[in-house]
Amino acid sequence: MATLTIRRLSRPATAPDLWRLADQGRANGVRLPSECVTGERFATSATDPGAVHSLTGFSCSCPGFVYHQRCSHHAALLERLNWLPAVAGDAPAPVPCSGCRGRGWVYVEDGDWPAEVPCRRCAADPIAIAAA
């Protein structure tokens, strides 16, 4: 008799997933106690008041993490450790230099023909002026 194996493929957790789960854990009252001698981390369960899950920076022992490879306990730990990844689009878009419009050079009148010279405002580094 043949054995049928069903394998569930989960998609990788994205930065917005982890931030949403960290917010969900905070809203559900997930606490993150640690053992004072070894530093081992734990998380309280929002659905089962008596359950405590073991945590590392890479995993959680709860059934949700085992099934989905992400959970609110693990995301809360990542938030506590300041390890949550940045969400794309959080950083403001760089503003080009107003002197050269991001080109790094400007036209100047040099006799009969205009010449291209480095922009004095951004010193030919149009991103540096945007970051300053």
N, CA, C and O atoms as CSV, one atom per row, in Angstrom:
chain,resi,resn,atom,element,x,y,z
A,1,MET,N,N,0.841,-1.172,0.000
A,1,MET,CA,C,0.000,0.000,0.000
A,1,MET,C,C,0.889,1.238,0.000
A,1,MET,O,O,1.853,1.317,0.761
A,2,ALA,N,N,0.564,2.200,-0.851
A,2,ALA,CA,C,1.347,3.427,-1.000
A,2,ALA,C,C,1.003,4.414,0.107
A,2,ALA,O,O,-0.140,4.483,0.559
A,3,THR,N,N,1.981,5.159,0.528
A,3,THR,CA,C,1.787,6.170,1.553
A,3,THR,C,C,1.709,7.540,0.882
A,3,THR,O,O,2.552,7.887,0.055
A,4,LEU,N,N,0.698,8.302,1.245
A,4,LEU,CA,C,0.510,9.634,0.702
A,4,LEU,C,C,1.059,10.645,1.705
A,4,LEU,O,O,0.634,10.673,2.860
A,5,THR,N,N,1.989,11.462,1.269
A,5,THR,CA,C,2.563,12.488,2.123
A,5,THR,C,C,2.098,13.849,1.620
A,5,THR,O,O,2.261,14.184,0.446
A,6,ILE,N,N,1.522,14.617,2.519
A,6,ILE,CA,C,1.076,15.961,2.183
A,6,ILE,C,C,2.026,16.933,2.863
A,6,ILE,O,O,2.227,16.886,4.077
A,7,ARG,N,N,2.593,17.797,2.074
A,7,ARG,CA,C,3.540,18.758,2.600
A,7,ARG,C,C,3.000,20.155,2.357
A,7,ARG,O,O,2.673,20.523,1.228
A,8,ARG,N,N,2.914,20.924,3.424
A,8,ARG,CA,C,2.411,22.293,3.307
A,8,ARG,C,C,3.596,23.230,3.146
A,8,ARG,O,O,4.529,23.212,3.949
A,9,LEU,N,N,3.554,24.040,2.114
A,9,LEU,CA,C,4.590,25.030,1.889
A,9,LEU,C,C,4.072,26.382,2.367
A,9,LEU,O,O,3.033,26.854,1.904
A,10,SER,N,N,4.790,26.995,3.285
A,10,SER,CA,C,4.378,28.316,3.749
A,10,SER,C,C,5.261,29.368,3.092
A,10,SER,O,O,6.431,29.121,2.801
A,11,ARG,N,N,4.691,30.525,2.867
A,11,ARG,CA,C,5.473,31.596,2.273
A,11,ARG,C,C,6.356,32.212,3.347
A,11,ARG,O,O,6.019,32.167,4.530
A,12,PRO,N,N,7.475,32.785,2.947
A,12,PRO,CA,C,8.363,33.416,3.937
A,12,PRO,C,C,7.685,34.608,4.598
A,12,PRO,O,O,6.875,35.299,3.979
A,13,ALA,N,N,8.020,34.837,5.844
A,13,ALA,CA,C,7.474,35.980,6.569
A,13,ALA,C,C,8.099,37.260,6.020
A,13,ALA,O,O,9.309,37.332,5.802
A,14,THR,N,N,7.274,38.248,5.805
A,14,THR,CA,C,7.757,39.537,5.318
A,14,THR,C,C,7.856,40.509,6.496
A,14,THR,O,O,7.336,40.232,7.577
A,15,ALA,N,N,8.515,41.627,6.289
A,15,ALA,CA,C,8.641,42.639,7.340
A,15,ALA,C,C,7.268,43.128,7.823
A,15,ALA,O,O,7.063,43.233,9.033
A,16,PRO,N,N,6.313,43.434,6.915
A,16,PRO,CA,C,4.987,43.843,7.410
A,16,PRO,C,C,4.299,42.754,8.234
A,16,PRO,O,O,3.584,43.066,9.186
A,17,ASP,N,N,4.508,41.463,7.876
A,17,ASP,CA,C,3.941,40.369,8.674
A,17,ASP,C,C,4.457,40.424,10.105
A,17,ASP,O,O,3.682,40.318,11.056
A,18,LEU,N,N,5.764,40.589,10.255
A,18,LEU,CA,C,6.367,40.578,11.587
A,18,LEU,C,C,5.932,41.788,12.409
A,18,LEU,O,O,5.688,41.661,13.609
A,19,TRP,N,N,5.831,42.953,11.784
A,19,TRP,CA,C,5.364,44.135,12.516
A,19,TRP,C,C,3.906,43.962,12.939
A,19,TRP,O,O,3.537,44.323,14.057
A,20,ARG,N,N,3.078,43.410,12.050
A,20,ARG,CA,C,1.667,43.173,12.385
A,20,ARG,C,C,1.552,42.187,13.539
A,20,ARG,O,O,0.750,42.391,14.451
A,21,LEU,N,N,2.352,41.113,13.505
A,21,LEU,CA,C,2.313,40.120,14.577
A,21,LEU,C,C,2.822,40.690,15.897
A,21,LEU,O,O,2.301,40.339,16.956
A,22,ALA,N,N,3.826,41.560,15.856
A,22,ALA,CA,C,4.312,42.197,17.083
A,22,ALA,C,C,3.217,43.074,17.689
A,22,ALA,O,O,3.027,43.079,18.905
A,23,ASP,N,N,2.496,43.816,16.843
A,23,ASP,CA,C,1.366,44.630,17.324
A,23,ASP,C,C,0.270,43.746,17.905
A,23,ASP,O,O,-0.323,44.068,18.935
A,24,GLN,N,N,0.011,42.631,17.234
A,24,GLN,CA,C,-1.015,41.694,17.708
A,24,GLN,C,C,-0.622,41.109,19.060
A,24,GLN,O,O,-1.464,40.988,19.949
A,25,GLY,N,N,0.645,40.747,19.221
A,25,GLY,CA,C,1.112,40.214,20.499
A,25,GLY,C,C,0.978,41.232,21.621
A,25,GLY,O,O,0.571,40.890,22.731
A,26,ARG,N,N,1.322,42.484,21.332
A,26,ARG,CA,C,1.184,43.547,22.323
A,26,ARG,C,C,-0.280,43.730,22.701
A,26,ARG,O,O,-0.608,43.872,23.879
A,27,ALA,N,N,-1.165,43.728,21.697
A,27,ALA,CA,C,-2.601,43.904,21.957
A,27,ALA,C,C,-3.176,42.738,22.757
A,27,ALA,O,O,-4.093,42.929,23.556
A,28,ASN,N,N,-2.649,41.540,22.550
A,28,ASN,CA,C,-3.146,40.358,23.260
A,28,ASN,C,C,-2.489,40.163,24.625
A,28,ASN,O,O,-2.836,39.231,25.350
A,29,GLY,N,N,-1.551,41.027,24.978
A,29,GLY,CA,C,-0.931,40.948,26.298
A,29,GLY,C,C,0.153,39.888,26.422
A,29,GLY,O,O,0.374,39.373,27.518
A,30,VAL,N,N,0.827,39.550,25.345
A,30,VAL,CA,C,1.921,38.572,25.402
A,30,VAL,C,C,3.068,39.170,26.209
A,30,VAL,O,O,3.520,40.279,25.925
A,31,ARG,N,N,3.534,38.437,27.211
A,31,ARG,CA,C,4.654,38.874,28.053
A,31,ARG,C,C,5.879,38.044,27.698
A,31,ARG,O,O,5.754,36.901,27.259
A,32,LEU,N,N,7.068,38.621,27.889
A,32,LEU,CA,C,8.329,37.958,27.526
A,32,LEU,C,C,9.269,37.859,28.724
A,32,LEU,O,O,10.264,38.581,28.792
A,33,PRO,N,N,8.959,36.968,29.670
A,33,PRO,CA,C,9.889,36.805,30.798
A,33,PRO,C,C,11.140,36.049,30.351
A,33,PRO,O,O,11.129,35.344,29.341
A,34,SER,N,N,12.212,36.209,31.116
A,34,SER,CA,C,13.437,35.460,30.817
A,34,SER,C,C,13.972,34.854,32.104
A,34,SER,O,O,13.732,35.366,33.198
A,35,GLU,N,N,14.693,33.765,31.955
A,35,GLU,CA,C,15.313,33.084,33.087
A,35,GLU,C,C,16.575,33.866,33.449
A,35,GLU,O,O,17.414,34.117,32.584
A,36,CYS,N,N,16.720,34.255,34.724
A,36,CYS,CA,C,17.776,35.192,35.090
A,36,CYS,C,C,19.186,34.606,35.028
A,36,CYS,O,O,20.140,35.361,34.840
A,37,VAL,N,N,19.353,33.304,35.175
A,37,VAL,CA,C,20.694,32.725,35.162
A,37,VAL,C,C,21.160,32.434,33.735
A,37,VAL,O,O,22.260,32.827,33.348
A,38,THR,N,N,20.330,31.752,32.959
A,38,THR,CA,C,20.737,31.355,31.608
A,38,THR,C,C,20.354,32.382,30.543
A,38,THR,O,O,20.924,32.376,29.452
A,39,GLY,N,N,19.400,33.260,30.841
A,39,GLY,CA,C,18.940,34.233,29.862
A,39,GLY,C,C,17.950,33.665,28.871
A,39,GLY,O,O,17.567,34.348,27.921
A,40,GLU,N,N,17.521,32.411,29.076
A,40,GLU,CA,C,16.544,31.805,28.165
A,40,GLU,C,C,15.260,32.619,28.188
A,40,GLU,O,O,14.814,33.060,29.247
A,41,ARG,N,N,14.671,32.816,27.020
A,41,ARG,CA,C,13.478,33.641,26.875
A,41,ARG,C,C,12.237,32.762,26.738
A,41,ARG,O,O,12.279,31.660,26.191
A,42,PHE,N,N,11.140,33.293,27.252
A,42,PHE,CA,C,9.855,32.619,27.180
A,42,PHE,C,C,8.794,33.630,26.776
A,42,PHE,O,O,9.023,34.839,26.824
A,43,ALA,N,N,7.627,33.122,26.377
A,43,ALA,CA,C,6.492,33.983,26.046
A,43,ALA,C,C,5.233,33.387,26.637
A,43,ALA,O,O,5.030,32.174,26.592
A,44,THR,N,N,4.384,34.245,27.195
A,44,THR,CA,C,3.099,33.777,27.688
A,44,THR,C,C,2.156,33.600,26.503
A,44,THR,O,O,2.329,34.231,25.461
A,45,SER,N,N,1.172,32.747,26.670
A,45,SER,CA,C,0.218,32.478,25.600
A,45,SER,C,C,-1.018,33.348,25.788
A,45,SER,O,O,-1.520,33.494,26.902
A,46,ALA,N,N,-1.504,33.923,24.696
A,46,ALA,CA,C,-2.720,34.724,24.752
A,46,ALA,C,C,-3.964,33.838,24.771
A,46,ALA,O,O,-5.001,34.244,25.294
A,47,THR,N,N,-3.873,32.638,24.209
A,47,THR,CA,C,-5.047,31.762,24.133
A,47,THR,C,C,-5.128,30.784,25.296
A,47,THR,O,O,-6.224,30.366,25.669
A,48,ASP,N,N,-3.998,30.410,25.874
A,48,ASP,CA,C,-3.968,29.477,27.005
A,48,ASP,C,C,-3.194,30.123,28.147
A,48,ASP,O,O,-1.964,30.154,28.113
A,49,PRO,N,N,-3.894,30.643,29.164
A,49,PRO,CA,C,-3.223,31.393,30.233
A,49,PRO,C,C,-2.138,30.606,30.977
A,49,PRO,O,O,-1.239,31.214,31.558
A,50,GLY,N,N,-2.199,29.305,30.974
A,50,GLY,CA,C,-1.212,28.502,31.693
A,50,GLY,C,C,-0.004,28.102,30.853
A,50,GLY,O,O,0.968,27.566,31.387
A,51,ALA,N,N,-0.051,28.351,29.558
A,51,ALA,CA,C,1.021,27.898,28.666
A,51,ALA,C,C,2.141,28.938,28.580
A,51,ALA,O,O,1.904,30.146,28.579
A,52,VAL,N,N,3.369,28.417,28.508
A,52,VAL,CA,C,4.545,29.251,28.315
A,52,VAL,C,C,5.337,28.626,27.176
A,52,VAL,O,O,5.586,27.421,27.176
A,53,HIS,N,N,5.734,29.448,26.204
A,53,HIS,CA,C,6.467,28.960,25.041
A,53,HIS,C,C,7.930,29.379,25.130
A,53,HIS,O,O,8.240,30.492,25.556
A,54,SER,N,N,8.817,28.491,24.730
A,54,SER,CA,C,10.247,28.774,24.705
A,54,SER,C,C,10.591,29.532,23.425
A,54,SER,O,O,10.106,29.189,22.347
A,55,LEU,N,N,11.435,30.570,23.548
A,55,LEU,CA,C,11.781,31.429,22.416
A,55,LEU,C,C,13.281,31.505,22.199
A,55,LEU,O,O,14.069,31.444,23.143
A,56,THR,N,N,13.651,31.637,20.955
A,56,THR,CA,C,15.006,32.038,20.589
A,56,THR,C,C,14.865,33.157,19.564
A,56,THR,O,O,13.748,33.514,19.189
A,57,GLY,N,N,15.971,33.705,19.114
A,57,GLY,CA,C,15.907,34.728,18.080
A,57,GLY,C,C,15.461,34.181,16.742
A,57,GLY,O,O,15.185,34.945,15.817
A,58,PHE,N,N,15.387,32.839,16.628
A,58,PHE,CA,C,15.040,32.212,15.354
A,58,PHE,C,C,13.760,31.395,15.385
A,58,PHE,O,O,13.243,31.025,14.330
A,59,SER,N,N,13.232,31.101,16.585
A,59,SER,CA,C,12.057,30.220,16.626
A,59,SER,C,C,11.263,30.391,17.909
A,59,SER,O,O,11.682,31.062,18.852
A,60,CYS,N,N,10.096,29.751,17.904
A,60,CYS,CA,C,9.203,29.695,19.057
A,60,CYS,C,C,8.643,28.272,19.118
A,60,CYS,O,O,8.478,27.616,18.089
A,61,SER,N,N,8.355,27.807,20.328
A,61,SER,CA,C,7.847,26.439,20.465
A,61,SER,C,C,6.328,26.344,20.329
A,61,SER,O,O,5.778,25.254,20.486
A,62,CYS,N,N,5.633,27.443,20.044
A,62,CYS,CA,C,4.176,27.398,19.944
A,62,CYS,C,C,3.735,26.695,18.653
A,62,CYS,O,O,4.486,26.671,17.678
A,63,PRO,N,N,2.538,26.131,18.642
A,63,PRO,CA,C,2.045,25.460,17.434
A,63,PRO,C,C,1.935,26.379,16.222
A,63,PRO,O,O,2.123,25.933,15.090
A,64,GLY,N,N,1.633,27.652,16.445
A,64,GLY,CA,C,1.527,28.592,15.330
A,64,GLY,C,C,2.844,28.756,14.601
A,64,GLY,O,O,2.872,28.794,13.371
A,65,PHE,N,N,3.950,28.854,15.352
A,65,PHE,CA,C,5.253,29.000,14.711
A,65,PHE,C,C,5.653,27.700,14.014
A,65,PHE,O,O,6.241,27.721,12.933
A,66,VAL,N,N,5.334,26.589,14.634
A,66,VAL,CA,C,5.667,25.298,14.013
A,66,VAL,C,C,4.945,25.158,12.678
A,66,VAL,O,O,5.511,24.625,11.723
A,67,TYR,N,N,3.713,25.624,12.599
A,67,TYR,CA,C,2.920,25.479,11.383
A,67,TYR,C,C,3.221,26.564,10.342
A,67,TYR,O,O,3.388,26.266,9.159
A,68,HIS,N,N,3.288,27.839,10.796
A,68,HIS,CA,C,3.408,28.969,9.860
A,68,HIS,C,C,4.823,29.530,9.735
A,68,HIS,O,O,5.093,30.317,8.828
A,69,GLN,N,N,5.731,29.136,10.632
A,69,GLN,CA,C,7.078,29.702,10.693
A,69,GLN,C,C,7.079,31.177,11.090
A,69,GLN,O,O,8.011,31.908,10.752
A,70,ARG,N,N,6.056,31.614,11.795
A,70,ARG,CA,C,5.974,32.958,12.362
A,70,ARG,C,C,4.837,32.964,13.385
A,70,ARG,O,O,3.868,32.215,13.256
A,71,CYS,N,N,4.969,33.819,14.401
A,71,CYS,CA,C,3.918,33.946,15.414
A,71,CYS,C,C,4.107,35.274,16.149
A,71,CYS,O,O,5.134,35.938,16.003
A,72,SER,N,N,3.102,35.647,16.937
A,72,SER,CA,C,3.165,36.915,17.662
A,72,SER,C,C,4.201,36.872,18.783
A,72,SER,O,O,4.769,37.909,19.127
A,73,HIS,N,N,4.461,35.696,19.361
A,73,HIS,CA,C,5.472,35.589,20.421
A,73,HIS,C,C,6.858,35.902,19.864
A,73,HIS,O,O,7.603,36.699,20.433
A,74,HIS,N,N,7.188,35.268,18.750
A,74,HIS,CA,C,8.502,35.468,18.135
A,74,HIS,C,C,8.653,36.908,17.650
A,74,HIS,O,O,9.716,37.506,17.821
A,75,ALA,N,N,7.603,37.475,17.046
A,75,ALA,CA,C,7.660,38.856,16.575
A,75,ALA,C,C,7.822,39.821,17.749
A,75,ALA,O,O,8.522,40.827,17.631
A,76,ALA,N,N,7.178,39.520,18.883
A,76,ALA,CA,C,7.331,40.365,20.071
A,76,ALA,C,C,8.768,40.314,20.584
A,76,ALA,O,O,9.304,41.331,21.023
A,77,LEU,N,N,9.390,39.142,20.531
A,77,LEU,CA,C,10.798,39.037,20.945
A,77,LEU,C,C,11.695,39.817,19.992
A,77,LEU,O,O,12.602,40.524,20.431
A,78,LEU,N,N,11.446,39.691,18.694
A,78,LEU,CA,C,12.242,40.452,17.728
A,78,LEU,C,C,12.097,41.949,17.971
A,78,LEU,O,O,13.065,42.699,17.843
A,79,GLU,N,N,10.893,42.382,18.321
A,79,GLU,CA,C,10.679,43.796,18.622
A,79,GLU,C,C,11.436,44.194,19.894
A,79,GLU,O,O,12.059,45.255,19.939
A,80,ARG,N,N,11.384,43.355,20.912
A,80,ARG,CA,C,12.090,43.638,22.164
A,80,ARG,C,C,13.590,43.744,21.939
A,80,ARG,O,O,14.247,44.601,22.530
A,81,LEU,N,N,14.139,42.876,21.087
A,81,LEU,CA,C,15.570,42.880,20.799
A,81,LEU,C,C,15.953,43.931,19.753
A,81,LEU,O,O,17.128,44.097,19.426
A,82,ASN,N,N,14.951,44.631,19.237
A,82,ASN,CA,C,15.146,45.622,18.172
A,82,ASN,C,C,15.689,44.965,16.898
A,82,ASN,O,O,16.543,45.524,16.209
A,83,TRP,N,N,15.179,43.780,16.605
A,83,TRP,CA,C,15.600,43.017,15.428
A,83,TRP,C,C,14.544,42.975,14.333
A,83,TRP,O,O,14.739,42.275,13.340
A,84,LEU,N,N,13.442,43.689,14.471
A,84,LEU,CA,C,12.428,43.672,13.415
A,84,LEU,C,C,12.984,44.347,12.171
A,84,LEU,O,O,13.587,45.416,12.263
A,85,PRO,N,N,12.786,43.731,11.000
A,85,PRO,CA,C,13.315,44.337,9.782
A,85,PRO,C,C,12.545,45.596,9.399
A,85,PRO,O,O,11.370,45.750,9.732
A,86,ALA,N,N,13.216,46.471,8.707
A,86,ALA,CA,C,12.574,47.702,8.242
A,86,ALA,C,C,11.587,47.370,7.130
A,86,ALA,O,O,11.821,46.475,6.317
A,87,VAL,N,N,10.497,48.096,7.110
A,87,VAL,CA,C,9.490,47.921,6.071
A,87,VAL,C,C,9.874,48.808,4.888
A,87,VAL,O,O,10.186,49.986,5.061
A,88,ALA,N,N,9.848,48.239,3.703
A,88,ALA,CA,C,10.181,49.021,2.505
A,88,ALA,C,C,9.231,50.206,2.406
A,88,ALA,O,O,8.027,50.074,2.625
A,89,GLY,N,N,9.782,51.347,2.078
A,89,GLY,CA,C,8.961,52.541,1.971
A,89,GLY,C,C,8.955,53.374,3.231
A,89,GLY,O,O,8.368,54.456,3.238
A,90,ASP,N,N,9.599,52.903,4.321
A,90,ASP,CA,C,9.652,53.681,5.555
A,90,ASP,C,C,10.570,54.889,5.423
A,90,ASP,O,O,10.282,55.956,5.964
A,91,ALA,N,N,11.674,54.719,4.704
A,91,ALA,CA,C,12.627,55.812,4.556
A,91,ALA,C,C,12.093,56.807,3.531
A,91,ALA,O,O,11.539,56.416,2.504
A,92,PRO,N,N,12.265,58.091,3.816
A,92,PRO,CA,C,11.797,59.075,2.840
A,92,PRO,C,C,12.647,59.012,1.576
A,92,PRO,O,O,13.841,58.717,1.624
A,93,ALA,N,N,12.021,59.289,0.472
A,93,ALA,CA,C,12.745,59.283,-0.799
A,93,ALA,C,C,13.723,60.442,-0.820
A,93,ALA,O,O,13.393,61.538,-0.366
A,94,PRO,N,N,14.932,60.216,-1.343
A,94,PRO,CA,C,15.896,61.318,-1.394
A,94,PRO,C,C,15.398,62.445,-2.285
A,94,PRO,O,O,14.795,62.210,-3.332
A,95,VAL,N,N,15.658,63.651,-1.858
A,95,VAL,CA,C,15.271,64.832,-2.607
A,95,VAL,C,C,16.500,65.296,-3.383
A,95,VAL,O,O,17.555,65.510,-2.786
A,96,PRO,N,N,16.385,65.454,-4.683
A,96,PRO,CA,C,17.557,65.882,-5.449
A,96,PRO,C,C,17.954,67.312,-5.105
A,96,PRO,O,O,17.135,68.114,-4.658
A,97,CYS,N,N,19.213,67.606,-5.322
A,97,CYS,CA,C,19.759,68.945,-5.092
A,97,CYS,C,C,18.970,69.959,-5.927
A,97,CYS,O,O,18.700,69.729,-7.106
A,98,SER,N,N,18.609,71.070,-5.307
A,98,SER,CA,C,17.835,72.069,-6.043
A,98,SER,C,C,18.705,72.878,-6.993
A,98,SER,O,O,18.188,73.515,-7.912
A,99,GLY,N,N,20.021,72.863,-6.784
A,99,GLY,CA,C,20.910,73.600,-7.672
A,99,GLY,C,C,21.091,72.920,-9.008
A,99,GLY,O,O,21.077,73.579,-10.048
A,100,CYS,N,N,21.262,71.595,-8.995
A,100,CYS,CA,C,21.538,70.867,-10.241
A,100,CYS,C,C,20.437,69.871,-10.592
A,100,CYS,O,O,20.518,69.195,-11.617
A,101,ARG,N,N,19.399,69.775,-9.742
A,101,ARG,CA,C,18.292,68.838,-9.936
A,101,ARG,C,C,18.767,67.383,-9.954
A,101,ARG,O,O,18.208,66.543,-10.658
A,102,GLY,N,N,19.817,67.102,-9.160
A,102,GLY,CA,C,20.295,65.728,-9.028
A,102,GLY,C,C,21.276,65.286,-10.089
A,102,GLY,O,O,21.685,64.125,-10.089
A,103,ARG,N,N,21.669,66.166,-10.994
A,103,ARG,CA,C,22.604,65.777,-12.057
A,103,ARG,C,C,24.049,65.802,-11.590
A,103,ARG,O,O,24.867,65.031,-12.091
A,104,GLY,N,N,24.392,66.690,-10.619
A,104,GLY,CA,C,25.763,66.832,-10.162
A,104,GLY,C,C,26.530,67.917,-10.898
A,104,GLY,O,O,27.675,68.200,-10.545
A,105,TRP,N,N,25.934,68.530,-11.907
A,105,TRP,CA,C,26.585,69.599,-12.673
A,105,TRP,C,C,25.545,70.625,-13.089
A,105,TRP,O,O,24.348,70.342,-13.125
A,106,VAL,N,N,26.021,71.816,-13.402
A,106,VAL,CA,C,25.151,72.901,-13.867
A,106,VAL,C,C,25.781,73.531,-15.104
A,106,VAL,O,O,26.981,73.391,-15.338
A,107,TYR,N,N,24.970,74.220,-15.887
A,107,TYR,CA,C,25.474,74.983,-17.034
A,107,TYR,C,C,25.888,76.376,-16.556
A,107,TYR,O,O,25.195,77.006,-15.756
A,108,VAL,N,N,27.011,76.834,-17.056
A,108,VAL,CA,C,27.409,78.221,-16.834
A,108,VAL,C,C,27.796,78.818,-18.175
A,108,VAL,O,O,28.271,78.116,-19.068
A,109,GLU,N,N,27.587,80.119,-18.307
A,109,GLU,CA,C,27.951,80.809,-19.543
A,109,GLU,C,C,29.461,80.996,-19.567
A,109,GLU,O,O,30.025,81.646,-18.687
A,110,ASP,N,N,30.110,80.430,-20.571
A,110,ASP,CA,C,31.555,80.558,-20.732
A,110,ASP,C,C,31.810,81.063,-22.151
A,110,ASP,O,O,32.054,80.292,-23.079
A,111,GLY,N,N,31.747,82.355,-22.279
A,111,GLY,CA,C,31.904,82.918,-23.620
A,111,GLY,C,C,30.632,82.710,-24.418
A,111,GLY,O,O,29.542,83.072,-23.975
A,112,ASP,N,N,30.779,82.125,-25.594
A,112,ASP,CA,C,29.637,81.914,-26.470
A,112,ASP,C,C,28.867,80.630,-26.162
A,112,ASP,O,O,27.689,80.518,-26.500
A,113,TRP,N,N,29.524,79.662,-25.523
A,113,TRP,CA,C,28.907,78.362,-25.295
A,113,TRP,C,C,28.733,78.089,-23.804
A,113,TRP,O,O,29.598,78.434,-22.999
A,114,PRO,N,N,27.602,77.465,-23.437
A,114,PRO,CA,C,27.469,77.079,-22.026
A,114,PRO,C,C,28.380,75.889,-21.715
A,114,PRO,O,O,28.564,75.002,-22.549
A,115,ALA,N,N,28.942,75.881,-20.514
A,115,ALA,CA,C,29.825,74.792,-20.101
A,115,ALA,C,C,29.220,74.071,-18.903
A,115,ALA,O,O,28.506,74.672,-18.100
A,116,GLU,N,N,29.513,72.780,-18.789
A,116,GLU,CA,C,29.063,71.999,-17.644
A,116,GLU,C,C,30.156,72.051,-16.573
A,116,GLU,O,O,31.308,71.706,-16.837
A,117,VAL,N,N,29.787,72.483,-15.364
A,117,VAL,CA,C,30.723,72.522,-14.241
A,117,VAL,C,C,30.062,71.822,-13.055
A,117,VAL,O,O,28.835,71.780,-12.968
A,118,PRO,N,N,30.872,71.269,-12.131
A,118,PRO,CA,C,30.297,70.618,-10.954
A,118,PRO,C,C,29.441,71.594,-10.139
A,118,PRO,O,O,29.770,72.772,-10.000
A,119,CYS,N,N,28.366,71.083,-9.621
A,119,CYS,CA,C,27.461,71.894,-8.807
A,119,CYS,C,C,28.161,72.281,-7.503
A,119,CYS,O,O,28.707,71.423,-6.811
A,120,ARG,N,N,28.143,73.569,-7.173
A,120,ARG,CA,C,28.777,74.027,-5.931
A,120,ARG,C,C,27.933,73.686,-4.710
A,120,ARG,O,O,28.471,73.514,-3.616
A,121,ARG,N,N,26.641,73.589,-4.880
A,121,ARG,CA,C,25.765,73.333,-3.741
A,121,ARG,C,C,25.936,71.915,-3.198
A,121,ARG,O,O,26.011,71.728,-1.983
A,122,CYS,N,N,25.997,70.924,-4.071
A,122,CYS,CA,C,26.109,69.541,-3.601
A,122,CYS,C,C,27.491,68.951,-3.843
A,122,CYS,O,O,27.711,67.776,-3.551
A,123,ALA,N,N,28.419,69.728,-4.365
A,123,ALA,CA,C,29.793,69.287,-4.633
A,123,ALA,C,C,29.811,68.012,-5.465
A,123,ALA,O,O,30.590,67.099,-5.191
A,124,ALA,N,N,28.967,67.948,-6.466
A,124,ALA,CA,C,28.872,66.829,-7.416
A,124,ALA,C,C,28.425,65.528,-6.761
A,124,ALA,O,O,28.599,64.455,-7.339
A,125,ASP,N,N,27.847,65.609,-5.555
A,125,ASP,CA,C,27.266,64.429,-4.917
A,125,ASP,C,C,25.815,64.758,-4.602
A,125,ASP,O,O,25.508,65.172,-3.484
A,126,PRO,N,N,24.911,64.580,-5.572
A,126,PRO,CA,C,23.531,65.042,-5.408
A,126,PRO,C,C,22.768,64.354,-4.284
A,126,PRO,O,O,21.760,64.889,-3.822
A,127,ILE,N,N,23.219,63.174,-3.826
A,127,ILE,CA,C,22.530,62.491,-2.730
A,127,ILE,C,C,22.956,63.090,-1.389
A,127,ILE,O,O,22.155,63.132,-0.455
A,128,ALA,N,N,24.204,63.554,-1.280
A,128,ALA,CA,C,24.696,64.089,-0.014
A,128,ALA,C,C,23.878,65.303,0.426
A,128,ALA,O,O,23.587,65.450,1.613
A,129,ILE,N,N,23.510,66.159,-0.499
A,129,ILE,CA,C,22.734,67.348,-0.153
A,129,ILE,C,C,21.336,66.949,0.304
A,129,ILE,O,O,20.740,67.613,1.151
A,130,ALA,N,N,20.810,65.850,-0.266
A,130,ALA,CA,C,19.470,65.386,0.133
A,130,ALA,C,C,19.491,64.823,1.533
A,130,ALA,O,O,18.528,64.990,2.281
A,131,ALA,N,N,20.585,64.150,1.910
A,131,ALA,CA,C,20.672,63.537,3.230
A,131,ALA,C,C,20.986,64.560,4.316
A,131,ALA,O,O,20.680,64.324,5.485
A,132,ALA,N,N,21.582,65.673,3.960
A,132,ALA,CA,C,22.011,66.678,4.955
A,132,ALA,C,C,20.842,67.470,5.465
A,132,ALA,O,O,21.014,68.354,6.303
